[in-house]
Amino acid sequence: MNRLTQWVGGRLGRYLTRPIRNTSAGWPLDRAQLAAHVRAGDVLLIEGVSRVSSAIKYLTQSTWSHAALCVGDATGLHAPDGEPLSLIEADIVDGVRAVPLSTYAGWHGRICRPVGLATDDLARLCAFAVARLGEQYDLKNLADLARYLLPHPPVPSRFRRRMLALGSGDPTRAICSTLIAQAFESIRYPILPIIETVHRGDASRADCIDEILHVRNYSLFVPRDFDVSPYFDVVKPAIASGFDFHHLHWEGAATPAALASPEPAREQRTP
């Protein structure tokens, strides 16, 4: 029975990850800009185009359906063309794998950068993710996959995030945001912690309080959490490359050079 359910799960996983359209709806990432500005420790959010992506976007009420962690050259692996496999991600069918940055060139995405990581913190973060390469989603748990069959399941808003956390509880299951949340948890870096306010003796004084952070269970994290987290900076490659709207070429408008160099005024003659 296990072999049969594993086979059915594999077929179901491939069906769910099949694209339902060719490209994402947002602004595409430029390959050169992406390579120039992404760095180890960054979380790359992607608007996916598969069936499972549609379900995740609906359940999380977000543009983002997938997340990958950039580890730089920590994997030591390269694509056939020599490009480093610098992104670690979790895929339903292939499990935790390393892919090159060019995988998501042309997709709608966003770079979320943790702030204040020391060199040692960054090394431990990347090492945690690299050590998980090869872990697999337990495809025998068909209920984990079946929840994605309906792109818009009739689930009340307050239960949608919980629906993503339902499943076998297997710690090696390949869920993209779960893997990355665990990596940041391993160095005690916050994403969206639960904040408890504790008064220091005098409850009447608003300034005499401590905020104690509690780690949220990693199975409850979704890709959008890295975007809305107050502890991650958003890096937009087009702006980081030195964007200047004066150099844009608009249809039917004068060229930037003509706008920058207006025609000199003609000399006026006295009649």
C-alpha positions in Angstrom: 0.0 0.0 0.0 2.9 2.4 0.8 4.3 1.9 -2.7 0.9 2.6 -4.3 0.3 5.7 -2.2 3.8 7.0 -3.0 3.1 6.5 -6.7 -0.2 8.2 -6.5 1.4 11.0 -4.5 4.1 11.5 -7.1 1.5 11.8 -9.9 -0.5 14.2 -7.8 2.5 16.3 -6.9 3.5 16.6 -10.6 0.0 17.6 -11.5 -0.1 20.3 -8.8 3.2 21.8 -9.8 2.4 21.9 -13.5 2.1 25.6 -14.7 -1.4 26.8 -15.5 0.0 29.8 -17.4 3.3 30.7 -18.9 4.3 33.8 -16.8 3.4 35.5 -13.6 1.3 38.7 -13.7 3.8 41.1 -12.0 6.9 42.9 -13.1 9.6 40.4 -14.1 13.0 40.2 -12.4 15.9 41.1 -14.6 18.6 38.4 -14.6 21.6 40.8 -14.5 20.0 43.0 -11.8 19.0 40.0 -9.8 22.6 38.6 -9.9 24.1 42.0 -9.0 22.0 42.6 -5.9 20.9 39.4 -4.3 23.3 38.1 -1.6 23.6 35.2 0.9 20.9 35.3 3.5 18.3 37.0 1.3 14.9 35.4 0.9 13.6 35.5 -2.7 9.8 35.5 -2.9 8.2 34.3 -6.2 4.7 34.6 -7.6 4.3 31.1 -8.9 2.1 30.0 -11.8 1.2 26.4 -10.9 -2.0 24.9 -9.5 -0.5 24.7 -6.0 0.7 28.3 -6.3 -2.8 29.5 -7.0 -4.1 27.7 -3.9 -1.3 29.1 -1.7 -1.9 32.6 -2.9 -5.6 32.3 -2.1 -5.1 30.8 1.3 -2.5 33.4 2.3 -4.2 36.3 0.6 -0.8 37.2 -0.9 1.0 37.7 -4.2 3.7 35.3 -3.1 3.4 31.6 -3.3 7.0 30.4 -3.1 10.2 31.3 -1.2 13.9 30.4 -1.7 16.9 31.1 0.4 20.1 32.5 -1.1 23.2 30.8 0.4 25.8 32.2 -2.1 28.5 29.6 -2.8 27.8 27.6 0.3 26.5 24.6 -1.6 29.7 24.2 -3.7 27.5 23.1 -6.6 27.2 24.5 -10.1 24.9 24.2 -13.1 26.3 22.7 -16.3 27.0 26.2 -17.6 29.0 27.0 -14.5 26.4 29.1 -12.7 26.5 28.5 -8.9 23.5 26.7 -7.4 23.0 29.5 -4.9 19.3 29.2 -4.1 17.9 26.5 -1.8 14.2 25.8 -2.1 11.7 23.1 -1.3 9.7 21.5 -4.1 6.8 19.1 -3.6 8.2 16.5 -6.1 12.0 17.0 -5.9 12.2 17.9 -2.2 14.9 20.3 -0.9 17.1 21.2 -3.8 19.7 23.8 -4.9 19.0 25.8 -8.1 20.7 28.8 -9.8 19.5 32.3 -9.7 18.6 32.2 -13.4 15.8 29.8 -12.5 13.6 32.8 -11.5 14.9 35.4 -13.9 11.8 36.8 -15.7 9.5 35.9 -12.8 7.7 38.4 -10.6 9.6 38.3 -7.3 10.9 40.3 -4.3 14.1 40.2 -2.3 13.7 40.3 1.5 16.9 40.9 3.4 17.4 40.2 7.1 19.0 43.1 8.9 22.1 42.9 11.1 23.3 39.4 10.5 26.9 38.9 11.6 29.3 36.8 9.5 28.9 33.9 11.9 25.1 34.2 11.9 25.1 34.1 8.2 27.4 31.1 8.0 25.2 29.1 10.4 22.0 30.1 8.6 23.4 28.9 5.2 24.9 25.7 6.8 21.5 24.8 8.2 19.8 25.1 4.8 22.6 23.2 3.0 22.4 20.3 5.4 18.7 19.8 4.4 19.5 19.3 0.7 17.9 16.0 -0.4 15.1 15.9 2.2 11.8 14.9 0.6 8.1 15.6 1.0 6.3 12.6 2.3 4.2 11.9 -0.8 2.4 9.0 0.9 0.4 11.5 2.9 -2.1 12.2 0.2 -4.2 14.5 2.4 -1.2 16.9 2.5 -1.4 17.2 -1.3 -5.2 17.0 -1.7 -5.7 20.3 0.1 -4.2 22.1 -3.0 -6.6 20.6 -5.5 -9.1 23.4 -5.1 -7.5 26.7 -6.1 -10.2 28.5 -4.0 -11.3 26.2 -1.2 -14.3 27.3 0.7 -12.4 27.9 4.0 -13.1 30.9 6.3 -10.3 33.4 6.4 -9.3 32.7 10.0 -8.7 29.1 9.2 -6.8 29.4 5.9 -3.3 29.6 7.4 -4.1 26.7 9.6 -5.1 24.7 6.5 -1.6 25.1 5.2 -0.2 23.7 8.4 -2.4 20.6 8.3 -0.6 17.4 7.5 1.6 14.6 8.7 3.9 16.7 10.9 6.9 15.0 9.3 9.9 17.3 10.0 11.5 16.4 6.7 8.5 17.5 4.6 9.4 19.9 1.9 7.5 23.1 2.4 9.3 26.2 1.2 8.5 28.7 3.9 8.8 26.1 6.6 12.3 25.2 5.6 13.4 28.9 5.6 11.6 29.7 8.9 13.5 26.8 10.5 16.8 28.1 9.2 16.2 31.5 10.7 14.9 30.0 13.9 18.2 28.1 14.2 20.0 31.4 14.7 17.2 33.0 16.7 16.4 35.6 14.0 12.8 36.9 14.2 10.3 36.8 11.3 6.9 37.4 12.9 7.3 36.4 16.5 4.5 36.5 19.1 5.2 39.6 21.2 4.2 39.5 24.9 4.1 42.8 26.8 5.1 42.5 30.5 4.9 45.4 33.0 7.9 46.0 35.2 6.2 46.4 38.6 4.1 49.5 37.9 1.2 48.8 35.4 0.3 52.5 35.4 3.5 53.6 33.7 3.4 52.8 30.0 7.2 53.2 29.6 7.9 50.5 32.2 7.3 47.5 30.0 9.4 44.7 28.5 8.6 43.0 25.2 9.3 39.3 25.2 9.4 37.5 21.9 8.0 34.0 21.6 9.0 31.9 18.6 6.0 31.1 16.3 5.8 27.5 15.2 7.7 27.2 11.9 4.8 25.2 10.3 2.6 28.3 10.4 4.9 30.5 8.3 4.0 31.4 4.7 6.0 33.2 2.0 4.2 36.6 2.6 5.5 36.7 6.2 9.0 37.6 5.0 7.6 40.5 3.0 5.5 41.9 5.9 8.1 41.2 8.6 9.5 44.4 10.3 12.9 42.7 10.5 13.5 42.2 6.8 14.4 44.9 4.3 12.8 44.9 0.9 15.4 45.2 -1.9 14.1 46.1 -5.4 16.9 45.5 -8.0 15.7 48.2 -10.4 15.9 50.9 -7.7 19.2 49.5 -6.3 20.7 49.7 -9.8 20.3 53.5 -9.8 16.8 54.1 -11.2 16.2 57.5 -12.8 12.8 58.1 -14.3 14.2 60.9 -16.5 15.8 58.1 -18.6 12.7 56.2 -19.4 11.5 56.0 -23.0 7.8 56.6 -23.2 5.9 55.9 -26.4 5.0 59.1 -28.3 7.2 61.3 -26.1 10.4 63.1 -26.9 13.7 61.2 -26.2 15.4 61.7 -22.9 18.2 63.6 -24.7 15.8 66.0 -26.2 14.1 66.6 -22.9 17.4 67.2 -21.2 18.7 69.6 -23.9 15.9 72.0 -24.8 16.2 73.9 -28.0 17.9 77.3 -27.4 15.7 80.4 -27.6 15.8 82.2 -30.9 17.3 85.7 -30.9 14.7 88.4 -31.0 15.2 91.3 -33.4 14.0 94.8 -32.8 11.8 95.9 -35.7 
